[in-house]
Amino acid sequence: MTITRLQSAKRMSQIVKANGFVFLAGQVARGAEGKPVADQTAAILEAIDALLQEAGTAKDKIVSATIWLTDISKFDEMNGVWDAWVAEGGSPARACVEAALARPDYTVEIMVTATV
């Protein structure tokens, strides 16, 4: 099996391709300071689209998603953006949990796995 790592650093790779799958690192909104959950979610999904394109796939190939929210009461706000973005008929298996994130400015983090 060939493993390809893209946008790699010592700690992690943003994209890992292996055995017909594309694994993305958890994505957060850059410049998140003071932005609401909906804006952060939109920025993250835009970044995911770009990373999937770089990996040779797209959001309609996502098979799994994990979403972390710092405040689960913002679930509906995040879902409003997610539901408008997710490919029609392409809803992945998904989990969404409340958790502390790496920086207090981040309110949402999303990680996806797709097929090529």
Stockholm file with secondary structure:
# STOCKHOLM 1.0

chainA/1-116         MTITRLQSAKRMSQIVKANGFVFLAGQVARGAEGKPVADQTAAILEAIDALLQEAGTAKDKIVSATIWLTDISKFDEMNGVWDAWVAEGGSPARACVEAALARPDYTVEIMVTATV
#=GR chainA/1-116 SS CCEEEEEECSSCEEEEEETTEEEECCBCCTTCTTCCHHHHHHHHHHHHHHHHHHTTCCGGGEEEEEEEESCGGGHHHHHHHHHHHSCTTCCCEEEEEECCCSSTTCCEEEEEEEEC
#=GC SS_cons         CCEEEEEECSSCEEEEEETTEEEECCBCCTTCTTCCHHHHHHHHHHHHHHHHHHTTCCGGGEEEEEEEESCGGGHHHHHHHHHHHSCTTCCCEEEEEECCCSSTTCCEEEEEEEEC
//
